[in-house]
Amino acid sequence: MRRRLRDEALGAAIAAAPTMLASFVVAVVSTAALLGTSPWRDSWVVAAAIVAVALGATTRLAARGAWPVRDTRLQRRAMAGLGTAGMLLLAAAPWMSAMAEPPAARALLMLAVSGMALASAAAFAAMRGPAALAVALPLSPALAEWLAMPAPDGPPGQR
């Protein structure tokens, strides 16, 4: 019974994979543009491109039913691993040095990450680990923004 439920979770993730891939590509393009002069930009873009190509290939193989591995546990791990890698890459972007400072750029980054989180939460709703990461993904830019705010001057009652 449990195996059948996990197979259904894999089927749901495969069905939602094209939407997740599209939102990941949009988020990567937006974030790459916002990274600007960060010394980590090129490495981040290469890693994101590798994940996007692997996720695209996995999605295509899954849609055609041409998985090279017939074991559904390995298929589930591949889908969850690639989705998790994509979400972690996007979660790391706000923490890179030399992020764009204008509020509009930060809002665009938050919007891109939130879009990926929404698509990932839908794709991985039945998988505990990736679903939890998808729900927590928007916290990364929000926390980076909050920690980057200057400290207020004076005691709390006299600002």
N, C-alpha and C positions, 0 to 999 in steps of 0.2 A: 504494500500500500504506500509506504513512504517513498519507495523508488518511483512509483507511478506519479506521485505528486511532484517529485523532483524533475521527472521528465516533462511534466506539464509546465513547470517553472522554466525549464530550458526552452520549451516551445514558445512560451510567452516572451522570453528574452529575444529569441530569434525573430519573432514577429515584430517586435519593437526596435530591433537593431538598426534598420534603415533610418528611422527617425532619430535615434541616438547618434548615429554616424553623422547625419546632416547637422545636428545641433553641435556636435563636437567640432566639425570642420568650421562652422561659423564662429564658434568660440575661439578656436585656434587662430583663425585669420584676424579676428578682432584683437585678440591678446597680442599677437605678434606685431601688429601695427602699434599697439600701445607700449610695448616694451622699448621701442625707440633705441636709445643708446646704451641699453643695459649690456654689460659685458657677457652676460649669460644668454643673450637673445638667440644667437646662432645655435648653440647647443640645445636650447629649449625647443627651437623650431625643428631641428633634426629629430629630436626625440618624439615630438608631437607628430611629425610626418610619418615616422616609423609606426607609431601606434595607429594613426589614421589608415595607413595602407594595410596594416595587419587586420584592423577591424573591418575594413572594406572587403578584404579577401575572405575573412571568416564569414561575414554577412552574406557574401555571394555564394560561397560554398554551402552555407546552411540553407539558403533559399532554394538552391538547386538540389539539395539533398545529396551532395557529393562530398561529404566529409571524408577525409582520409582516415579518420579514426571512427570506428563504429561504437565505441564505448561512450554512452551518454554522460558518464561522470567526467571524462576528459573533455568532452564538448562543453559541458557546463563550466568546467574550470577555465577553459580557453575564453569563453564569452565573458565570464566574471573577471578574469585576469586582465583582459584587454580593456574592459569598461572601467575597472579600478585604476589601471595605469593612466587612462585618459583623464579620469577625475582627479587623480593625484597631481598630474601635470598642470591642470588648470588651478588646482588649489595652491600650487607652489608659485604661480605667476605673480600674485600680488606681493610676495615677500622678496622678489628679486630687486636688486638695487637699481636705481635710476628709473623707477616707474614714472610714467607721465603724471604730472602734478595737477593739471586743470581738473576741476570738479566734473566736467562733462566726460573726460576720459575715464575717470574712476567710476562714474555711473555706467558708462558703456561696458567696462570690465565686469561690473556687478551684474549687469543685464545678461551678458554673454555667459557668465558662470552660472547664473540662475537658470537660464535656458537649458544648459547642459544638465544641471541638477534635476530639472523637471523631467526631461526626456530619460535620464538615467533612472530616476525613481520609478517611472512607468515601466521601463524595460526590466528592471531588477526587483520589482515589488515582491516577488516570491523568494528572493535570495537574500538572506539576512545580512551578510557582510556588505555586499555592494549597495544594497538598499539603504543601510545606515550611513554609508559614506555619501551617497547621493543626497540624503536629507541634510547632512552636515556640510556639504560642499559650499553653500553660500556663506557660511560662517567665516571662511578663510579671508575673503576680501573685506568683510565687515570688521573682523578682528584686526587685520592689517591696517585698515583705515583708523580704527579706534586707537591703536597703539601709536600711530603716526601723528595723532593730534597733539598739539603743544599742551603742556601742563598749564592749568590756570594759575594766575598769580594770586597770592594771598590766601588766607584761611577761607574755608567754605562759606562762612557767613558774611564776608566783606568783599565779595567780588563785584 
